[in-house]
């Protein structure tokens, strides 16, 4: 994988979130991901418009591997205009590995021995951020270093989260304002990459390796210490005043992400914070957290039995989730079920009835 200036490392998840709801009489906590327990949906909701998430009809790949101008290597570039939500790539891992300390250079070499010569050649042509520990991560033996540089998390086992090598996706460079999202499908054992926003023909396709809600200084420090390179993406190349505004927005988004979860007993305040967060996401050109914030707004509405506005918010969450992770993802399916029957949510009616607001 190539990166801005140098080619480096594994990408952490965007943010840890809980997968269950917590509430009590004294305090109600809002969480950012839905429970995935089965929910009964009424028949009358079956005629709701459920078309969203774009797909690619053209049989030729919507990307090409080419020299990346801001790196010393290559990247993926769009070969045609891609609408938001378009599937760019579905890729199975070349091989996977258990988490450290089980993962070693020997286990990687053993996995490589089962691959073809061409796959082995492509693997050893990938970037290695661990050749030297001078200005970045500690030095590792070549096979393990390449794995740690290019692997992506792909499913959990009893022993922890596994990681895998995706030869094409390994060419995705980093950007602090990414236009590509990824999601692992446990059923098909494939990673799907989708356009986070509309992408122009010839535009480089990039994902993020670090938390995009950090300030430029925070992102730069993490990229330097963990991945060993200086980022030169559009978000990091802003002028002084623009950069200060960007840092302010991203710091505010990170703060709001935490504050919203604490507003379970104050749904009106929580909804105001959600609307501010969505405005900041738009201004900053980020898409990652739209579905999470919209789901928060849905929960505030069901708390006070405002089901009309709750349905408007959960539909918005569903649309955003379909674009980032596809209509068949667990979150999208849960959002769709709540859209059909918001009263099925366990927080429904926990607070006195009130009327809040829907999306702008």
C-alpha positions as CSV (number, residue, x, y, z in Angstrom):
1,X,0.0,0.0,0.0
2,X,1.3,3.4,-0.9
3,X,0.7,6.5,1.2
4,X,1.3,10.2,1.1
5,X,5.1,10.6,0.8
6,X,5.8,7.0,2.0
7,X,3.9,3.7,1.9
8,X,2.6,2.5,5.2
9,X,0.6,0.6,7.7
10,X,-2.6,-1.1,8.9
11,X,-5.7,1.0,9.5
12,X,-7.5,1.1,12.8
13,X,-11.3,1.0,12.9
14,X,-13.0,4.4,12.7
15,X,-14.2,4.3,16.3
16,X,-15.2,1.7,18.8
17,X,-18.9,1.6,19.4
18,X,-21.1,-0.6,21.6
19,X,-23.6,-3.0,20.0
20,X,-26.2,-3.0,22.8
21,X,-28.4,-0.5,24.4
22,X,-28.1,0.5,28.1
23,X,-30.7,2.4,30.1
24,X,-32.1,2.7,33.6
25,X,-34.6,4.7,35.4
26,X,-32.0,7.2,36.7
27,X,-29.9,7.5,33.5
28,X,-30.5,6.7,29.8
29,X,-27.4,6.3,27.6
30,X,-27.6,6.7,23.8
31,X,-25.2,4.4,21.9
32,X,-24.2,4.9,18.3
33,X,-24.9,1.4,16.8
34,X,-28.2,-0.6,16.7
35,X,-29.0,-3.8,18.5
36,X,-29.2,-6.5,15.8
37,X,-31.8,-8.7,17.6
38,X,-34.7,-9.7,15.3
39,X,-37.5,-7.1,15.1
40,X,-41.0,-7.8,13.9
41,X,-41.9,-5.4,11.0
42,X,-45.6,-4.7,10.2
43,X,-46.9,-5.7,6.8
44,X,-48.2,-2.2,6.0
45,X,-44.6,-0.9,5.8
46,X,-43.6,-3.2,3.0
47,X,-44.5,-0.7,0.4
48,X,-42.0,1.9,1.7
49,X,-39.4,3.0,-0.9
50,X,-36.3,1.0,-0.1
51,X,-34.1,1.8,-3.1
52,X,-30.8,3.3,-2.2
53,X,-27.1,2.5,-2.5
54,X,-25.7,2.7,-6.0
55,X,-24.1,-0.2,-7.8
56,X,-21.9,-0.4,-10.9
57,X,-23.4,-1.9,-14.0
58,X,-20.3,-1.6,-16.2
59,X,-18.4,-4.9,-16.3
60,X,-15.0,-3.2,-16.4
61,X,-13.3,-2.3,-13.1
62,X,-14.2,1.3,-12.0
63,X,-10.6,1.8,-10.9
64,X,-7.0,1.5,-12.2
65,X,-3.7,1.3,-10.6
66,X,-1.5,4.2,-11.5
67,X,1.3,6.4,-10.2
68,X,0.1,8.6,-7.3
69,X,1.4,12.2,-7.6
70,X,1.7,12.8,-3.8
71,X,3.5,9.5,-3.1
72,X,6.6,7.7,-4.3
73,X,4.4,4.8,-5.4
74,X,1.0,4.0,-6.9
75,X,-2.6,4.3,-6.0
76,X,-6.1,3.5,-7.2
77,X,-7.9,6.0,-9.5
78,X,-11.5,6.1,-10.7
79,X,-11.8,5.2,-14.4
80,X,-15.3,6.8,-14.5
81,X,-17.5,9.0,-12.4
82,X,-18.8,7.1,-9.4
83,X,-22.0,8.0,-7.5
84,X,-22.1,8.0,-3.7
85,X,-22.6,4.4,-2.5
86,X,-21.2,2.8,-5.7
87,X,-19.4,-0.5,-5.1
88,X,-15.8,0.0,-6.2
89,X,-14.3,-3.3,-5.3
90,X,-15.3,-6.6,-3.6
91,X,-12.2,-8.6,-2.7
92,X,-11.5,-11.8,-0.8
93,X,-8.3,-11.9,1.3
94,X,-5.3,-13.6,-0.2
95,X,-4.9,-15.1,3.3
96,X,-5.7,-14.2,6.9
97,X,-3.8,-14.3,10.2
98,X,-4.8,-14.5,13.8
99,X,-4.0,-11.5,16.0
100,X,-0.6,-10.9,17.7
101,X,1.2,-12.5,19.5
102,X,0.0,-15.6,17.6
103,X,0.8,-13.9,14.3
104,X,4.6,-14.1,13.5
105,X,6.9,-14.0,10.5
106,X,6.7,-17.8,10.5
107,X,2.9,-18.0,10.4
108,X,2.9,-15.4,7.5
109,X,5.5,-17.4,5.6
110,X,3.5,-20.6,6.1
111,X,0.4,-18.9,4.7
112,X,2.4,-17.6,1.7
113,X,3.7,-21.1,0.9
114,X,0.1,-22.0,0.0
115,X,-0.2,-19.1,-2.5
116,X,0.8,-19.1,-6.1
117,X,4.2,-17.7,-7.3
118,X,2.4,-14.7,-8.8
119,X,0.6,-13.9,-5.5
120,X,3.9,-14.3,-3.6
121,X,5.6,-11.9,-6.1
122,X,2.8,-9.3,-5.7
123,X,2.9,-9.7,-1.9
124,X,6.6,-8.9,-1.7
125,X,6.1,-5.9,-3.9
126,X,3.8,-4.3,-1.4
127,X,5.1,-1.6,0.9
128,X,6.8,-2.4,4.2
129,X,6.7,0.2,6.9
130,X,8.8,-1.9,9.2
131,X,12.1,-2.1,7.4
132,X,13.7,0.2,10.0
133,X,12.7,1.6,13.3
134,X,14.5,4.9,12.8
135,X,11.4,7.2,12.4
136,X,8.4,4.9,12.6
137,X,7.3,1.5,13.8
138,X,9.8,-1.0,15.2
139,X,11.7,-3.1,12.6
140,X,10.2,-6.5,11.7
141,X,11.2,-9.4,9.4
142,X,10.1,-8.7,5.8
143,X,7.1,-11.1,5.5
144,X,5.6,-9.9,8.8
145,X,6.4,-6.3,8.2
146,X,4.5,-6.3,4.9
147,X,1.6,-8.0,6.5
148,X,1.4,-5.4,9.3
149,X,1.7,-2.6,6.8
150,X,-1.0,-3.8,4.5
151,X,-3.5,-6.0,6.3
152,X,-7.1,-5.1,7.1
153,X,-9.3,-6.5,9.9
154,X,-11.7,-9.1,8.6
155,X,-13.9,-10.8,11.1
156,X,-13.7,-12.0,14.7
157,X,-13.0,-15.4,16.1
158,X,-12.7,-16.6,19.7
159,X,-9.1,-15.8,19.5
160,X,-9.8,-12.2,18.5
161,X,-10.0,-10.2,15.3
162,X,-8.3,-11.7,12.3
163,X,-6.6,-9.6,9.6
164,X,-6.1,-10.3,6.0
165,X,-4.2,-9.2,2.9
166,X,-6.2,-7.7,0.0
167,X,-3.8,-7.3,-2.9
168,X,-5.8,-4.7,-4.8
169,X,-7.1,-2.8,-1.8
170,X,-3.5,-2.6,-0.5
171,X,-3.0,0.1,-3.2
172,X,-5.5,2.4,-1.5
173,X,-3.7,5.4,-0.2
174,X,-4.6,7.4,2.9
175,X,-6.5,10.6,3.1
176,X,-7.8,12.6,6.1
177,X,-10.8,13.4,3.9
178,X,-11.4,9.9,2.4
179,X,-13.8,9.0,-0.4
180,X,-13.8,5.3,0.2
181,X,-15.4,3.2,3.0
182,X,-14.9,-0.5,3.6
183,X,-17.1,-3.2,5.2
184,X,-16.4,-6.9,5.9
185,X,-19.1,-9.4,4.9
186,X,-18.8,-12.4,7.3
187,X,-21.1,-14.5,5.1
188,X,-19.3,-14.1,1.8
189,X,-15.8,-13.5,3.4
190,X,-15.2,-10.5,1.2
191,X,-14.3,-6.9,1.9
192,X,-16.5,-4.4,0.0
193,X,-15.3,-0.9,-0.8
194,X,-17.8,1.8,-1.6
195,X,-17.7,5.5,-2.6
196,X,-18.4,7.7,0.4
197,X,-19.4,10.5,-1.9
198,X,-19.6,11.2,-5.6
199,X,-16.2,10.6,-7.1
200,X,-15.0,12.2,-10.4
201,X,-13.3,10.3,-13.2
202,X,-9.6,10.3,-12.6
203,X,-9.9,11.1,-8.9
204,X,-7.7,9.1,-6.6
205,X,-9.6,6.6,-4.4
206,X,-8.5,6.9,-0.7
207,X,-9.4,5.5,2.7
208,X,-8.3,6.7,6.1
209,X,-5.7,4.9,8.3
210,X,-6.4,7.0,11.4
211,X,-9.3,8.6,13.2
212,X,-10.5,11.5,10.9
213,X,-11.9,13.4,13.9
214,X,-8.4,14.2,15.2
215,X,-6.9,17.6,14.5
216,X,-4.1,17.9,11.9
217,X,-1.5,17.8,14.6
218,X,-3.0,14.7,16.2
219,X,-3.4,12.9,12.9
220,X,0.1,13.8,11.8
221,X,1.6,12.5,15.1
222,X,-0.3,9.2,14.8
223,X,0.6,8.7,11.1
224,X,4.2,9.6,11.9
225,X,4.6,7.3,14.9
226,X,2.5,4.4,13.7
227,X,3.0,4.5,10.0
228,X,6.1,6.6,9.5
229,X,5.0,9.2,6.9
230,X,3.9,12.8,6.6
231,X,0.4,13.2,5.2
232,X,0.0,15.6,2.3
233,X,-3.7,15.1,1.5
234,X,-6.0,18.0,0.7
235,X,-7.2,18.2,4.4
236,X,-3.6,18.5,5.6
237,X,-2.5,21.0,2.9
238,X,-5.0,23.8,3.9
239,X,-3.8,27.3,4.6
240,X,-3.3,28.4,8.2
241,X,-6.7,29.9,8.7
242,X,-8.5,27.1,6.9
243,X,-6.6,24.5,8.8
244,X,-7.5,26.2,12.1
245,X,-11.2,26.1,11.1
246,X,-10.9,22.5,10.1
247,X,-9.3,21.5,13.4
248,X,-12.0,23.4,15.3
249,X,-14.7,21.5,13.4
250,X,-13.1,18.1,13.9
251,X,-12.4,18.7,17.5
252,X,-16.0,19.7,18.0
253,X,-17.3,16.6,16.2
254,X,-15.2,14.4,18.4
255,X,-16.6,16.1,21.5
256,X,-20.2,16.0,20.2
257,X,-19.8,12.2,19.5
258,X,-19.1,11.7,23.2
259,X,-21.6,14.2,24.5
260,X,-24.6,12.9,22.5
261,X,-24.3,9.6,24.2
262,X,-24.8,11.3,27.6
263,X,-28.0,13.1,26.7
264,X,-30.4,10.2,27.2
265,X,-32.4,12.1,29.8
266,X,-32.3,15.3,27.8
267,X,-33.5,14.4,24.3
268,X,-34.1,18.0,23.2
269,X,-30.5,19.0,24.0
270,X,-29.2,15.8,22.4
271,X,-31.1,16.5,19.2
272,X,-29.6,20.0,19.0
273,X,-26.2,18.5,19.3
274,X,-26.9,15.9,16.6
275,X,-28.0,18.7,14.2
276,X,-24.9,20.7,14.9
277,X,-22.7,17.6,14.3
278,X,-24.4,16.9,11.0
279,X,-23.8,20.5,10.0
280,X,-20.1,20.2,10.9
281,X,-19.8,16.9,9.0
282,X,-21.1,18.6,5.9
283,X,-18.8,21.6,6.3
284,X,-15.8,19.3,6.8
285,X,-16.7,17.0,3.9
286,X,-16.8,13.9,6.1
287,X,-19.4,11.1,5.8
288,X,-18.3,8.5,8.3
289,X,-20.6,9.3,11.2
290,X,-23.7,10.5,9.5
291,X,-25.7,7.3,10.1
292,X,-24.5,7.1,13.7
293,X,-25.7,10.6,14.5
294,X,-29.0,10.1,12.7
295,X,-29.5,6.9,14.7
296,X,-28.9,8.9,17.9
297,X,-31.6,11.4,16.8
298,X,-33.9,8.5,16.2
299,X,-33.3,7.2,19.7
300,X,-34.1,10.7,21.2
301,X,-37.4,10.8,19.3
302,X,-38.5,7.3,20.3
303,X,-37.6,8.1,24.0
304,X,-40.4,10.7,24.0
305,X,-42.7,8.7,21.7
306,X,-42.3,11.1,18.7
307,X,-42.6,8.3,16.2
308,X,-43.2,10.5,13.1
309,X,-39.9,12.3,13.5
310,X,-38.3,9.1,14.6
311,X,-39.2,7.5,11.3
312,X,-37.7,10.5,9.4
313,X,-34.4,10.2,11.3
314,X,-34.1,6.4,11.0
315,X,-34.8,6.6,7.2
316,X,-32.0,9.1,7.0
317,X,-29.7,6.8,9.0
318,X,-30.7,3.9,6.8
319,X,-29.9,5.8,3.6
320,X,-26.5,6.9,4.9
321,X,-25.7,3.3,6.1
322,X,-26.7,1.9,2.7
323,X,-24.2,4.3,1.0
324,X,-21.3,3.5,3.3
325,X,-21.8,-0.2,4.1
326,X,-24.6,-1.4,1.7
327,X,-28.3,-2.3,2.2
328,X,-27.5,-5.8,3.4
329,X,-25.1,-4.8,6.2
330,X,-26.3,-5.6,9.7
331,X,-26.7,-1.9,10.6
332,X,-28.7,-1.2,7.4
333,X,-31.0,-4.1,8.1
334,X,-31.6,-3.0,11.7
335,X,-32.3,0.6,10.6
336,X,-34.8,-0.6,8.0
337,X,-36.6,-2.7,10.6
338,X,-36.8,0.3,13.0
339,X,-38.1,2.4,10.2
340,X,-40.9,0.0,9.7
341,X,-41.7,-0.2,13.4
342,X,-40.0,2.4,15.6
343,X,-42.0,1.3,18.6
344,X,-40.0,-1.9,18.6
345,X,-36.9,-0.1,20.0
346,X,-36.4,-0.8,23.6
347,X,-36.1,2.9,24.5
348,X,-39.6,3.6,23.1
349,X,-41.7,5.7,25.4
350,X,-39.2,5.7,28.3
351,X,-39.7,9.4,28.8
352,X,-42.8,11.6,28.9
353,X,-44.3,12.2,25.4
354,X,-43.0,15.3,23.5
355,X,-42.6,16.5,19.9
356,X,-39.0,17.0,18.7
357,X,-37.8,17.8,15.2
358,X,-37.0,15.8,12.1
359,X,-34.0,16.3,9.8
360,X,-33.5,19.7,8.2
